[in-house]
Amino acid sequence: MRGMLCDTLFDVFGHRICCGRIPEWAARVGHPWRPVGEAPLNLYNVLWRAQEWVRSGMSG
């Protein structure tokens, strides 16, 4: 199921969903950027983890 969802997201959004560059301003929204282990809810880290989730779940 996850593979199908990740593949569908890729089909709809293309490489932007898995390999797109995260805007630098996202690291400064709310508070200064810190690594995922220290600030997991920082906008940049949330976007990065979502990209990782899609990449790791793709079937092809």
C-alpha positions in Angstrom: 0.0 0.0 0.0 2.8 2.5 0.9 4.7 1.7 -2.3 1.6 2.4 -4.3 1.0 5.7 -2.5 4.6 6.8 -3.0 4.5 5.9 -6.6 1.3 7.8 -7.1 2.7 10.9 -5.4 5.7 10.6 -7.8 3.5 10.3 -10.8 1.5 13.4 -9.8 4.4 15.6 -8.7 7.4 14.2 -10.4 10.9 14.6 -9.0 9.8 17.7 -7.0 8.2 15.3 -4.4 11.3 13.2 -3.7 14.3 15.1 -5.0 13.1 18.7 -5.0 15.2 21.3 -3.3 13.7 22.4 0.0 13.7 26.2 0.2 16.3 27.7 2.5 13.7 29.9 4.2 12.0 26.8 5.5 14.9 26.2 7.9 14.2 29.6 9.6 10.4 29.3 10.0 9.5 29.4 13.7 13.0 28.9 15.1 16.6 28.4 14.0 17.4 25.2 12.1 18.7 22.3 14.2 19.2 18.7 13.2 16.2 16.3 13.0 17.1 14.7 16.4 17.0 18.1 18.1 14.1 19.9 16.3 12.0 17.3 14.5 9.0 19.7 14.0 11.1 22.4 12.3 9.4 23.0 8.9 12.6 22.1 7.0 13.0 18.8 8.9 9.4 17.9 8.3 9.7 18.5 4.6 13.0 16.5 4.5 11.5 13.6 6.3 8.5 13.6 3.9 10.9 13.4 1.0 12.8 10.6 2.6 9.6 8.7 3.3 8.5 9.0 -0.4 12.0 8.0 -1.7 12.2 5.0 0.6 8.7 3.8 -0.3 8.9 3.9 -4.1 8.8 0.5 -5.7 10.9 1.3 -8.8 
